[in-house]
Amino acid sequence: MSLHLTTFSFPTPTLFGPGGLKRLPERLALLGVMKPLIVTDGGLVHTEAFRLLNAVMGEGGRDVSWFVFSGVHPNPIEEDVMDGAKAYRDAGCDGVVAFGGGSALDVGKAVRLFVKRPELKLGDFRYEDDWRGLAPCVCIPTTAGTGSEMGRSSVITLAATGRKAVLFHPELLADFVILDPEVTVGLPPKLTAATGIDALTHCIESYTCPVFHPMCDGVALEGVRLVANYIERACKNGADLEARGRMLAAAAMGAVAFQKDLGATHSLAHPLSTLCGMHHGLANALCLPFVMEFNSQRLRGLYRRVGIACGLDIVSAGDGEADAKTILFVRDLLARVGIELGLSRYGVTLDRLDALVAQAVDDPCHRTNPVPVTADDLRGLYIAAM
């Protein structure tokens, strides 16, 4: 194995546990934030989770004015970020609280780019620019899936291209994260399943990504174990705080791990969101088993340690058997949490195939797939997943 320079970093301060949301006012005070902008989506403002947030901000014991921007789309677009930044400036805010699923968290983190540079077009974002001094940001996930609260990137669909772009920079990291399972209790079973399998996909793809990062490998395998043990409980009983908490931890761990990068599942999933409006976690779930089968046929034994993390007795199994049992476990897990395979079940038709493949080829995630993939391979995977 050739050795090369790489960097390891897990810097985000995080508060974990039931009731953690109540600590938000004091954390904002420590960050010097007196007029936070709450970035969320329109559906969430009518939920019990938002009522909890409202109660906490109202009982903060401080002279705090807080403002809400709830214009985030399920698959966020550039306009969401621009509108959020305008709301921030118009209200005279001095910090961001990103509250919601991955879309709200991504927009909340990215809003700060426009606050710093109002003239910015996201398509012109450059890593090399000086992004120091972004507004303070606290991230509070209400789903256990994307792990965006821990990430140094935001995924936004650009107006100019209609395609998802990954805005990556260490300055996008949140200043503080609150993982409170109580705010995820009301998440319906279908979304609990889709977001949970999103976390599983992050862990599996980051672990099998060939980039050298042993710290992330360990984090990813523990994330796999947590999902395998707790996702069914979280789906069956939303009030199970232990299961909800462990799923939040797994989602955060998946995002920490995929600083290694991801794989072909994500290259297939991203176009399903932009072109077909599919929830990202569901798109990952529908593609994951087929990518795993593709990879295992070309790199035997790739999923042995993933299977062991899932609790399978495959230490002594042959490489092919270990992979096959791991993939079968993933398929069965999808079925047990109510996700039926088949893109066509969710309205994806073959007449979209060329457009899907074109975007998948351009998506950078497949470049770190454990085995190389071509445009024909991606086409074949879409067809297999239909």
Summary of the structure (lengths in Angstrom):
residues: 386
radius of gyration: 20.1
end to end distance: 38.0
largest distance: 64.1
contacts: 1409
relative contact order: 0.11
helix: 56%
strand: 10%
